[in-house]
């Protein structure tokens, strides 16, 4: 009983620490402090992975890998950008590596994640050829939307995910993806246009999808 | 602004990231243009829908798995620091390597100046130097590594010297080696575990009755609790010599008995004994296995307590991953067990060389052949000589320039002195 009491106070002393203090402790190898630090980001990283990679299993791997990389390289964080930007950047790079690996193994894995810009010039913003018809037929709006996002070409997908899912500002996205704010604007604009057009196209065949386009508007 | 331009800026505008003048233009436009206003509403609805996808929860056991990996990492880091402290071992090895290289280079360079002979010697010299470095480096590295895992470096020292004399000692019960190194067995920590050592050897054996010896070695495999791995027999044309290769495995506890028996079959021309210590690896794997087993048990308990189907599925997935790990680790351990339990003996077997060359009369053809070969050899050596000479000249060229400059200076000085002298006489 006494021991749990002690543990709890120990946990509280970590919980009360600021991010900077946690980072400092993490640099010294303190696993508990790092866990506390990671807790604020692990879910967000996982969700970026989920939308970028298209499945939970890869996303979990990616999030684990990212957090481990962060733990390993914590001493290299010098504070020349915000910690969250640094964390997201590592996550995004890990995603990129995994997408690249998936691209290389694409013959093995039919559910193509789309091409990475390094390997093919971008003529198209999106490739929706792989969305299974069931997605419409089952009327799973959420799933349909998720497929819409994961059908985007990675560089557009990244911007869309960081904005729509992670809710980051244009400036943050620019810092993370290492592009200008102007590029963020144009990519996001094109990504959204591509997704909307796709919904409109699908809506001709599957009338219930019109709902997706109008519902929110009526709500407001 | 045209409707299309207006619509093109909806994306930023909705996010509140459009430039103020653009935002103003949009607001002004949509009050007048119904179609664009509707479009803006739809656009906003659509983005709201996308953000409605939201964030999903972390998968089951995500944090537990993360903690495990972090702790492994932290442990590896601590271990890494311990190894770093032994950096001086590497430094000494590096210094020795540099010394060998410098000495090697100097001797090669020195011979180069002497002309052709050095050209032949250089590659051999270089090779020798390199292998020396590699050996040293290996010694330093491996002792550093094992020391970090189990504090038994001293006990391992005798293994590092693969001398022929070691043969007899090595063949003895390994526990004796701890004493050989002068380590008091009591000072070895409690965690000093049974060593896992793979012991293999190979020997060349000259025998009179080839087939009988071959069969005897085959029989040996069975006698000493092992089996025949492979066997080959070769016969050569024009020769009565027979040779073959046979490889057997025997119980490593009885390796020396088996060797004694095999050596008794003939004259052993050469024998090599090599060991590889997998103790550190072995117990490392065992530790990981233990960890996974506890995890498996914990997961099984969790599974029994789980009520929601989703939890059960998640636990089951994790369980199957863990048991796959366990299987693979167990497999590795079994493999090591087998390698350490059974020693490999490779035997090269041959009969004495009774090769008789058939002499054929060659006539004049042989004579002309000899002349031709002699002449070609002469040309080759002349070319070699010229090449050597050229290398020599190129090598000493820098020195020649220096000498020439010195000679020139001296000549000028002498000439100057003479002139002055003559001038003095005239006056």
Interface residues (C-beta under 8 A of the other chain):
Chain A: X29 X31 X34 X35 X38 X39 X42 X43 X44 X46 X47 X50 X51 X56 X60 X63 X64 X67 X68 X71 X72 X141 X142 X145 X146 X148 X149 X160 X163 X164 X165 X166 X167 X169 X170 X181 X185 X188 X189 X192 X193 X195 X196 X199 X212 X213 X214 X215 X216 X217 X218 X219 X220
Chain B: X8 X10 X11 X12 X15 X17 X41 X42 X43 X44 X45 X46 X47 X48 X49 X50 X51 X52 X53 X54 X55 X56 X57 X58 X59 X62 X63 X65 X66 X67 X69 X70 X71 X73 X74 X77 X78
